[in-house]
Amino acid sequence: AATIEKKIAKMEGVKSAKVDFDKKLAMVEYNEAKVTPSLLEETVTKVADIYKVVDMKTVDAFSSTK
């Protein structure tokens, strides 16, 4: 998880990245003018072929409250 976080966080335009293997979830805050969902997906896949991005969603803001 840490390796994927670091790779995504180093991308130009990415503000933050958090990967949680237990929840099979990655949250990435990024500048849409510089980063596209397909670029994020490509970066994850490049870490190792066993990692894939599925069910990507876009939200306006992250919240820890439900």
Beta strands, then each sheet from edge to edge (+ up, - down):
strand 1: 14-20
strand 2: 25-30
sheet 1: 1+ 2-
end
